[in-house]
Amino acid sequence: MTAAERGAPAQLGALYPFLYAAPAQPAASSVDDGAEAAQAGGPGRASGPDTGARHPDLIAALTASTAAKLRDAAALRARVLTEQAAALSACASDLAAVLGTGGRLFTFGNGGSATDAVACAELFAAPPGRARPLPAYALSADVAVLSALANDVGIEAVFARQVAAHARPGDVVIGFSTSGNSPNLLAGFAQARARGVVTVGFSGGAGGRLAEPGAADHLFVVRSPSVHRIQEAQTTACHVLWELTVAGLGGGADRRPRAAQGVYADDRNDVPAGGG
């Protein structure tokens, strides 16, 4: 058993203490009956009482735990949006200026933050409703490129090399991290700054190295010790950033000719022309 595996119960116990409480000692008859039933091939349980017997209030505890986490998540999101409203507006103005003049957006992150980066790029490039699609690309989505760079160059270079290959002055990158200390994300930002690319960071905790002066043009820090809550709040902030950017471009509707939009003329159908 690895150290990580040994530590897993303790970590889970901190999140869900009621699941890891010491089980009540069963009556002797219940164990004996279970053992006899098991030997006879019957339905009895020789392994002792089940979770319900250990904790009759388990469902209530789970419900209360879920409700508490939802309240925490909602409160954190509200606080982040309130405290960083002006910063989000300023960042959206820069994004609108970039994307409105032919610039492109590149996103990246590691692990769960990689999926947030993909979702962010998808939101800009394939937005809901009739919002104008914008050129956005997730650098954490191409497994072939990521694995080639990680294997041949090093994991620290997986984003910087892609930024060097694709980004140019007048573009923008958005990086997602829960710590702000990921070496490959910091390297990607350094490469972007060297190329005259606008940099936008989402971080957690105290911001990490991403919060150091000059590390990013725009930075949104979710001040929470919980990775789960950080990523949830970052997702919300990113969506608000997109909404403000679209508004800065002249509203949510795509005002280009229908042929240029690449969608069917039927407004009830959001499927791209030629797609299914």
C-alpha positions in Angstrom: 0.0 0.0 0.0 1.4 3.4 -1.0 1.6 6.4 1.3 -1.2 8.0 -0.8 -3.4 5.0 -0.3 -2.8 5.0 3.5 -3.6 8.7 3.6 -6.8 8.4 1.6 -9.1 7.3 4.5 -7.9 10.2 6.6 -8.5 12.7 3.8 -12.0 11.3 3.2 -12.6 11.2 6.9 -12.0 14.9 7.0 -14.6 15.5 4.3 -17.2 12.9 5.6 -16.5 12.2 9.3 -19.8 10.4 9.8 -18.7 7.7 7.3 -15.6 6.8 9.2 -16.9 6.8 12.8 -16.0 3.7 14.8 -18.7 1.0 14.1 -20.9 0.0 17.0 -20.1 -3.4 18.4 -22.7 -5.9 17.1 -24.5 -8.3 19.3 -22.9 -11.8 19.4 -26.0 -13.4 18.0 -25.9 -11.3 14.9 -22.3 -12.3 14.0 -23.0 -15.9 14.8 -26.1 -16.0 12.7 -24.3 -14.3 9.9 -21.4 -16.8 10.0 -23.7 -19.8 10.1 -25.8 -18.4 7.2 -22.6 -17.8 5.2 -21.4 -21.3 5.8 -24.7 -22.7 4.8 -24.7 -20.6 1.6 -27.6 -18.4 2.9 -28.1 -14.7 2.7 -26.6 -13.8 6.0 -23.6 -11.5 6.4 -20.6 -12.8 8.3 -18.7 -9.6 7.9 -20.6 -7.7 10.6 -23.2 -5.0 10.4 -23.8 -2.9 7.3 -23.4 0.9 7.1 -27.0 1.4 8.1 -26.5 -0.5 11.3 -23.3 1.4 12.0 -24.9 4.7 11.6 -28.7 4.9 11.5 -28.6 8.6 10.7 -26.3 8.2 7.7 -28.7 9.5 5.1 -29.5 12.5 7.2 -25.8 13.2 7.8 -25.1 12.9 4.0 -28.0 15.3 3.2 -26.8 17.8 5.8 -23.2 17.6 4.5 -24.3 18.1 0.9 -26.5 21.1 1.9 -23.6 22.6 3.8 -21.3 22.3 0.9 -23.8 23.9 -1.4 -24.2 26.8 0.9 -20.4 27.2 1.1 -20.1 27.0 -2.6 -22.8 29.6 -3.2 -21.4 32.0 -0.6 -17.8 31.7 -2.0 -19.0 32.4 -5.6 -21.0 35.4 -4.4 -18.0 36.8 -2.5 -15.6 36.3 -5.4 -17.9 38.0 -7.9 -18.6 40.9 -5.5 -15.0 41.4 -4.6 -13.6 41.1 -8.1 -16.4 42.7 -10.1 -14.3 45.7 -11.2 -11.4 43.4 -12.1 -13.6 41.1 -14.2 -15.0 44.1 -16.0 -11.5 45.5 -16.8 -10.4 42.1 -18.0 -13.4 41.7 -20.2 -12.7 45.1 -21.8 -9.2 43.8 -22.7 -10.6 40.5 -24.0 -13.2 42.3 -26.1 -10.5 44.6 -27.6 -8.3 41.5 -28.4 -11.1 39.3 -29.8 -12.8 42.2 -31.6 -9.7 42.9 -33.6 -8.8 39.5 -34.8 -7.0 38.2 -31.7 -7.4 34.6 -30.5 -7.8 33.0 -27.1 -5.7 30.1 -25.8 -6.5 28.3 -22.5 -4.6 25.7 -20.4 -4.4 24.1 -17.1 -3.5 20.7 -15.4 -5.7 17.9 -14.2 -9.1 19.2 -13.2 -8.0 22.7 -14.3 -7.4 21.2 -17.8 -11.1 20.4 -18.1 -11.9 23.9 -16.9 -9.6 25.3 -19.6 -11.4 23.1 -22.2 -14.8 24.3 -21.0 -13.7 27.9 -21.1 -12.5 27.6 -24.7 -15.7 25.8 -25.6 -17.8 28.6 -24.1 -16.1 31.3 -26.2 -15.9 29.2 -29.4 -19.3 27.5 -29.3 -21.4 29.7 -27.0 -25.0 29.0 -26.2 -27.9 30.6 -28.0 -27.1 33.1 -30.7 -23.9 34.6 -29.1 -21.1 35.2 -31.5 -18.5 32.4 -31.6 -15.0 33.6 -30.9 -11.6 32.0 -31.9 -10.7 30.0 -28.7 -8.5 27.0 -28.4 -7.6 24.7 -25.4 -3.9 23.9 -25.3 -4.7 21.2 -22.7 -6.9 19.2 -25.0 -4.6 17.6 -27.5 -3.3 14.4 -26.0 -0.9 13.7 -28.9 0.8 17.1 -28.5 0.8 17.1 -24.7 2.3 13.6 -24.5 4.9 14.3 -27.2 6.1 17.4 -25.4 6.0 15.8 -22.0 8.0 12.7 -23.2 10.5 14.5 -25.5 11.0 17.8 -23.8 9.5 17.7 -20.3 6.2 18.3 -18.6 7.3 21.9 -17.8 7.3 22.8 -21.5 3.9 21.5 -22.6 2.2 24.9 -22.5 5.1 27.2 -23.3 6.0 25.3 -26.5 2.4 25.5 -27.7 2.2 29.2 -26.9 5.4 29.8 -28.8 4.0 27.9 -31.8 0.6 29.5 -31.9 0.3 32.8 -30.0 1.3 36.1 -31.4 1.0 39.7 -30.2 -2.6 40.7 -29.9 -3.7 37.3 -28.6 -4.7 36.3 -25.1 -4.1 33.3 -22.9 -6.1 32.2 -19.9 -4.5 29.8 -17.4 -6.3 27.8 -14.6 -4.7 26.6 -11.4 -5.9 26.0 -7.9 -2.5 26.8 -6.4 -0.9 29.3 -8.8 2.4 27.3 -8.5 2.3 24.9 -11.5 5.7 25.2 -13.2 4.3 24.5 -16.7 1.5 27.1 -16.3 4.0 29.7 -15.1 6.3 28.8 -18.1 3.3 29.2 -20.4 2.6 32.7 -19.0 6.2 33.7 -19.2 6.3 32.7 -22.9 3.1 34.6 -23.5 4.4 37.8 -21.9 7.6 37.5 -24.0 5.5 37.4 -27.1 3.3 40.4 -26.2 0.2 38.2 -25.4 -2.3 39.3 -22.8 -2.3 36.9 -19.8 -5.3 36.1 -17.6 -4.9 33.8 -14.6 -7.3 32.0 -12.3 -5.7 30.8 -9.0 -6.7 29.7 -5.5 -5.5 30.0 -2.0 -3.2 33.0 -1.7 -2.6 33.1 -5.4 0.8 31.3 -5.4 3.6 32.4 -7.7 1.0 33.5 -10.2 0.2 36.4 -7.8 3.8 37.7 -8.0 4.2 41.2 -9.6 4.3 40.9 -13.4 3.2 37.2 -13.5 -0.1 38.0 -15.1 -1.9 41.0 -16.6 -5.2 40.0 -14.9 -5.5 37.6 -12.0 -8.5 36.3 -10.1 -7.8 34.5 -6.9 -10.4 32.4 -5.1 -9.3 32.6 -1.5 -10.3 29.2 -0.2 -8.4 26.1 1.1 -10.8 23.8 -0.7 -9.7 22.7 -4.2 -13.4 21.7 -4.9 -14.7 25.2 -4.0 -11.9 26.9 -5.8 -12.7 25.2 -9.1 -16.4 25.8 -8.8 -15.9 29.5 -8.2 -13.4 29.8 -11.0 -16.0 28.2 -13.4 -18.6 30.8 -12.4 -16.1 33.7 -12.7 -15.0 32.5 -16.1 -18.7 32.4 -17.3 -19.2 35.9 -16.0 -16.0 37.0 -17.8 -17.4 35.5 -21.1 -20.7 37.3 -20.6 -19.0 40.7 -20.0 -16.7 40.1 -23.0 -19.6 39.4 -25.3 -21.4 42.5 -24.0 -18.2 44.5 -24.7 -18.3 43.2 -28.3 -21.7 44.8 -28.8 -24.1 42.4 -27.2 -24.9 38.7 -27.1 -26.3 38.3 -30.6 -24.0 37.4 -33.5 -24.7 40.2 -36.0 -22.7 38.8 -38.9 -24.6 37.6 -42.0 -26.1 34.2 -41.6 -23.8 32.7 -44.2 -20.8 33.9 -42.3 -22.1 32.4 -39.0 -22.1 28.9 -40.5 -25.5 28.0 -39.1 -28.8 27.1 -40.6 -31.1 29.9 -41.4 -33.8 28.4 -39.2 -33.3 30.2 -35.8 -34.7 27.1 -34.0 -31.8 25.0 -35.1 -28.4 25.6 -33.4 -26.6 22.9 -35.4 -23.6 24.2 -37.4 -24.1 24.0 -41.2 -22.7 20.7 -42.4 -22.8 19.2 -38.9 -25.1 16.9 -37.1 
